[in-house]
Amino acid sequence: MPGCRYSAQTSFQNIRTDNEKMQQLLEEAKIYALSSRPVMIYGQAGIEDYLIAEAIHNNSDRRNGLFLISLH
């Protein structure tokens, strides 16, 4: 949307889970945040993938840049 601004606010510290697979995914996501490459998260639409995308962005060197997300 033109003129629309959003500041990504989620960090890995804000995401809580007891699920072992989700904990493993979050550890992998922390590694992806260190990369300068774009990251594509693919799966069923849901709040979890959005929060992970925000956390990756906020823990990357591009945290002060634009946060782009495409919902399909």
CORWO-V908731 format. One record per run of one state. SS is the DSSP state (@ for helix, = for strand, . for the rest). FROM is the first residue (numbers start at 1). TO is the last residue. Records with the same first field share a line. If there is no record, write none. Layout:
BEGIN
SS=FROM-TO + FROM-TO
END
This chain:
BEGIN
.=1-11 + 15-19 + 34-46 + 59-72
@=12-14 + 20-33 + 47-58
END
